[in-house]
Amino acid sequence: MNEILEGIIKAFQLIFSGDLKIFEITLRSLFVSGAATLIAILWGIPIAMLLGLKNFRGKLLVKGIFNTLIGIPTVALGLILYLIFTKAGPLGFLSLLYTPTAIIIGEAILVTPIIVSLATTALEAVDPEIMNLAKTLGASESQASMAVLKEALNGIILAGIASFNRAIGEFGVAAMVGGITSSTALLTTGIKLETDWGNIDISIALTIILLTLVLIITLAVNIFQRRKK
């Protein structure tokens, strides 16, 4: 019990002293998760606009697939990407395996269903008359779509925040394609790595930072939703 208490005290000391290793892992986690979320937004929003604003055969099926993929086990996705990025895989020639780039790609794929599903819901909640009014005033199809997108901006921001929260707290993808090494360690994989090395104080410090970030993001989402209402 005393060892655990000492580890917690040392963990706070490491955090407040600005320990270089902890700072590096935290910064890498924020960059990787932020980049993954941004990429998911860039390719997810056009998909959401197609699903939210257009009618076509199979639309409900596509929406159902994205909704289902929100709950995909991260380790399963990680294994699929590992098989793709490994030397014997179709993208093995890119040498992406066990790099931060591979983690960014994996997390971007992981959170894309969240972006698409939440953004589609936000777009469908916009009054259809807004698009009709824009067209009546002379707006083109793309300009009218942008008007609807602007009205759904709050929901899209919420989708981005939720996606970042999912990305920064996931373990499976980061472990499978990034490996559990010091050069690619994130907050989640760093906790495992430092625990294996017996550095309990560092793993506790990383856990405290991770939980704090998740708590802050969750509170931000709740505040954002209340203001929206």
ABEGO torsion letter per residue (X at the ends): XAAAAAAAAAAAAAAAAGBAAAAAAAAAAAAAAAAAAAAAAAAAAAAAAAAAABBBBGAAAAAAAAAAAAABBAAAAAAAAAAAABAABAAAAAGABGBAAAAAAAAAAAAAAAAAAAAAAAAAABBAAAAAAAAAAGBBAAAAAAAAAAAAAAAAAAAAAAAAAAAAABAAAAAAAAEBBAAABBAAAAAAAAAAAGBAAAAAAAAAAAAAAAAAAAAAAAAAAAAAX
